[in-house]
Amino acid sequence: MASSEEITRALIDALGPEKVLHELPDLMPYSRDWSPRPETIAYLPIAVVLPSSTEDVATVVRLANQMEFVVIPFGGGTGMGGGAVPLEENTVIIDMKSMNRVLEIDIPNRVIRVQAGITIEKINEALEPYGYWFPHDPESKPASTIGAAIACDNDSTFGIRYGKIVTHLLNVVVVTGDGRILRLGHRKAHCSSTGYKLHWLLIGSEGTLAIITEVTLAIYPKPRSRAVLMYVFPSIDKAVRAIEEAIRAGIPIESANIGDRYRLHFYTHAYRTKYGQEPSIPEWAKAIVGLSIAGDPKVVRFHARYLSHIFRRFGGRRVREQEIVESWWASKHTLAFEPFKQKWPDSQRREKFGAADLGIPVGRLEDAHRFFTECTQRHKLRIIGMNIYNEAPNRISPSISFAVYVNESDPSSVERFYAYVREMSELAVRLEGTMSTYIGDGDRLGGFNRIEHGDALDLMLAIKRVFDPHAVLNPGKKWRSRWIRENLTEQPKP
Ligand SMILES: Cc1cc2nc3c(=O)[nH]c(=O)nc-3n(C[C@H](O)[C@H](O)[C@H](O)COP(=O)(O)OP(=O)(O)OC[C@H]3O[C@@H](n4cnc5c(N)ncnc54)[C@H](O)[C@@H]3O)c2cc1C
C-alpha cells in the first residue's frame, strides 16, 4: 500500500496542486458531517480533491485502484448518517461542490442538466427566470447537493405532491469504482421501460456504488401563489384522516407535515417566550399540521376554504398566530437560525438534533409514537418530537423523524443515542416498515440492517462488487463500519 505522501504526490501530479488540499486545517472540515458523534473522535482524510470534471473524478478513482486508497464523495456535509465521514486512514475525499455548474436548461423538453455538486437552491435560482422549478426541496437546500440528494434518497417538503427524487431523475453520469465513466438512464425522455433502471439503483446508494458527476432532472411549471396554513388536531390519527379526506376531495396539497404534541409544544413554547403571551391553541390539541396549497390565487383561495371546512369535520382548528405559521415555513425554507424561527431552539449550540428516520405503515403511527416515548425515557434522551413528512404523491406516506437531543461532548449521550436508533430501527421492521426513509444507512445501520433485508443483503453486496470490484468507494457505509466497531457497544436484540 502506498504512503500518504506518495498518494498526495500522485494526486498533485495527475490533477495539479490547485485541485489537491492536504494541509491539516484544510482537512479538518471533512472529518464530520451532521451525524452525532463524540467531539473527541475524528478521522482525517489524507487529502481532499476539488475536481472540475468527470475525468478528474475518474482519474482519482483509477489511482485509488492502483495505489490502494479509498475514496469518499463529499457534498455539503449536511448528511445525518455519517455517509460522508472518513472511517479509514487511507481516505481521499472528493469534494463534489467544486463541480457546481448548470450545463443546460432545456425548457422545450422540460429538463435541466447540472454537475452533481450544485446545491438544490442554486438549481432553482437558475430556473427562476423561466417560470419553471425543481420541486425536490429538502430544508437543507442552501447547502445540500443534488448528487447527495440522489445518494441519500432524501425527503422533500413538497413530497406529497411531487414525490421523491425517483420521480424527477432522468439520467446520471457516473464514475464506477473501477474508474469507468457511464451515462445511466433514459436521456431526456420522462419515462422508459427498456433495460434495467440503473440510474435508479444509484438512489440511496450513498457513494458506495459510483460517484455521480452529472444529473439530468425533470422540471415543472412554477406555481404563481401559495397559501401556508397550520391546524391543530385532537390526535395524530384525526390529522391523518383529515389530510386523506382533503386529497379525496381533490385538493392538491403541496406539502403536509404532521407534528406530535412535543413538536406542538415546541411552537407554543417559542411563541410564549418571544411574545410573553399564550397562543390561542386549545388544551386538547395533540397534533399540529403544517401544509401548503399552490396555484393561481383564486384556485388557492377556494381550496384553502374547502380544506378548512373538511378539517373542521375532523376536529381541526386553524392556528391564528401568523408568527407560528411563518416560523414553521421559515424552518422549511430559510433555515433562519434566529431563535424563534429556529426549529430546535439553540440546540445546535448546546446539543445536537439526532433522529431515527423511520418509514412506519400509516395504521401503526400511534403504536410507534408510544414506543418512541418509552424508548427515549429508557435511554434517558430528551425528546424533540415526532414529525411526519409525506413523500409519495396524493397519499399519506409517512417518512418520520423521531428526533431527540444528543450531547456530543458526552460520549455516553452519543452511545445512548445510537442504542436508541437501533431499537427504533428494529421497531420499524416489527411494524412492517423500514429503518430509514431519508438519512440512509450511513455508518449507523450497517451491521444490523440484515434484520430488514435478510438474504437480499447478499444480493446487494454482489451488486456492489459489480460497480466497485475492489471496494474503493466509501467503505463502512451501508455495511458494518469500523467506527461503530471501535466506539459503540453492540446492543443485544431486545
Ligand atoms: C439543518 C438541516 C436540515 C435538513 N433537512 C433535511 C430535509 O428536509 N430532508 C432530508 O431528507 N434531509 C435533510 N437533512 C439531511 C441532509 O441535508 C440530506 O441528507 C442531504 O441530502 C445531504 O446532502 P449533502 O450534499 O450535504 O451530502 P453529504 O452529507 O456531503 O453526503 C451524503 C452522502 O451522499 C454521498 N454523496 C455525496 N455526493 C455524492 C455524489 N456526487 N455521488 C455519490 N454519492 C455522493 C456521500 O458520500 C454521503 O454518503 C437536513 C440536514 C440539516 C443539517
The ligand as a Tripos MOL2 file, in Angstrom:
@<TRIPOS>MOLECULE
LIG
   53    58     1     0     0
SMALL
NO_CHARGES

@<TRIPOS>ATOM
      1 C1        -30.4260   21.7470    9.0590 C.3       1 LIG1
      2 C2        -30.6280   20.5040    8.2290 C.ar      1 LIG1
      3 C3        -31.8420   20.2950    7.5940 C.ar      1 LIG1
      4 C4        -32.0530   19.1220    6.8570 C.ar      1 LIG1
      5 N1        -33.2400   18.9490    6.2070 N.ar      1 LIG1
      6 C5        -33.4620   17.8100    5.5140 C.ar      1 LIG1
      7 C6        -34.7190   17.6050    4.8500 C.ar      1 LIG1
      8 O1        -35.6080   18.4500    4.8550 O.2       1 LIG1
      9 N2        -34.9030   16.4240    4.2030 N.ar      1 LIG1
     10 C7        -33.9220   15.4680    4.1690 C.ar      1 LIG1
     11 O2        -34.1560   14.4110    3.6140 O.2       1 LIG1
     12 N3        -32.7230   15.6560    4.7470 N.ar      1 LIG1
     13 C8        -32.4630   16.7990    5.4110 C.ar      1 LIG1
     14 N4        -31.2510   16.9830    6.0130 N.ar      1 LIG1
     15 C9        -30.2140   15.9600    5.8370 C.3       1 LIG1
     16 C10       -29.2630   16.2780    4.6400 C.3       1 LIG1
     17 O3        -29.2800   17.6250    4.3300 O.3       1 LIG1
     18 C11       -29.6040   15.4940    3.4000 C.3       1 LIG1
     19 O4        -29.3960   14.1300    3.6510 O.3       1 LIG1
     20 C12       -28.7760   15.8860    2.1600 C.3       1 LIG1
     21 O5        -29.1660   15.0940    1.0600 O.3       1 LIG1
     22 C13       -27.2780   15.7450    2.3260 C.3       1 LIG1
     23 O6        -26.6650   16.4610    1.2720 O.3       1 LIG1
     24 P1        -25.1340   16.8760    1.3130 P.3       1 LIG1
     25 O7        -24.7700   17.4540   -0.0160 O.co2     1 LIG1
     26 O8        -24.8620   17.7260    2.4840 O.co2     1 LIG1
     27 O9        -24.4680   15.4280    1.4590 O.3       1 LIG1
     28 P2        -23.2100   14.8770    2.2810 P.3       1 LIG1
     29 O10       -23.5090   14.8530    3.7380 O.co2     1 LIG1
     30 O11       -21.9750   15.5760    1.8530 O.co2     1 LIG1
     31 O12       -23.1840   13.3750    1.7260 O.3       1 LIG1
     32 C14       -24.2380   12.4990    1.9840 C.3       1 LIG1
     33 C15       -23.9770   11.1450    1.2980 C.3       1 LIG1
     34 O13       -24.0280   11.2950   -0.1150 O.3       1 LIG1
     35 C16       -22.8250   10.7980   -0.7070 C.3       1 LIG1
     36 N5        -22.5450   11.6420   -1.8640 N.ar      1 LIG1
     37 C17       -22.3690   12.9830   -1.8820 C.ar      1 LIG1
     38 N6        -22.1960   13.4090   -3.1400 N.ar      1 LIG1
     39 C18       -22.2330   12.3140   -3.9410 C.ar      1 LIG1
     40 C19       -22.0790   12.1130   -5.3490 C.ar      1 LIG1
     41 N7        -21.8880   13.1230   -6.1860 N.pl3     1 LIG1
     42 N8        -22.1510   10.8330   -5.8160 N.ar      1 LIG1
     43 C20       -22.3700    9.7890   -4.9830 C.ar      1 LIG1
     44 N9        -22.5200    9.9350   -3.6490 N.ar      1 LIG1
     45 C21       -22.4510   11.1780   -3.1330 C.ar      1 LIG1
     46 C22       -21.7870   10.9120    0.4080 C.3       1 LIG1
     47 O14       -20.6950   10.0260    0.2080 O.3       1 LIG1
     48 C23       -22.6240   10.5430    1.6150 C.3       1 LIG1
     49 O15       -22.7530    9.1490    1.7020 O.3       1 LIG1
     50 C24       -31.0140   18.1540    6.7530 C.ar      1 LIG1
     51 C25       -29.7820   18.3830    7.3750 C.ar      1 LIG1
     52 C26       -29.5830   19.5380    8.0940 C.ar      1 LIG1
     53 C27       -28.2530   19.7490    8.7340 C.3       1 LIG1
@<TRIPOS>BOND
     1     1     2 1
     2     2     3 ar
     3     2    52 ar
     4     3     4 ar
     5     4     5 ar
     6     4    50 ar
     7     5     6 ar
     8     6     7 ar
     9     6    13 1
    10     7     8 2
    11     7     9 ar
    12     9    10 ar
    13    10    11 2
    14    10    12 ar
    15    12    13 ar
    16    13    14 ar
    17    14    15 1
    18    14    50 ar
    19    15    16 1
    20    16    17 1
    21    16    18 1
    22    18    19 1
    23    18    20 1
    24    20    21 1
    25    20    22 1
    26    22    23 1
    27    23    24 1
    28    24    25 2
    29    24    26 1
    30    24    27 1
    31    27    28 1
    32    28    29 2
    33    28    30 1
    34    28    31 1
    35    31    32 1
    36    32    33 1
    37    33    34 1
    38    33    48 1
    39    34    35 1
    40    35    36 1
    41    35    46 1
    42    36    37 ar
    43    36    45 ar
    44    37    38 ar
    45    38    39 ar
    46    39    40 ar
    47    39    45 ar
    48    40    41 1
    49    40    42 ar
    50    42    43 ar
    51    43    44 ar
    52    44    45 ar
    53    46    47 1
    54    46    48 1
    55    48    49 1
    56    50    51 ar
    57    51    52 ar
    58    52    53 1
@<TRIPOS>SUBSTRUCTURE
     1 LIG1         1 GROUP 0 **** ****
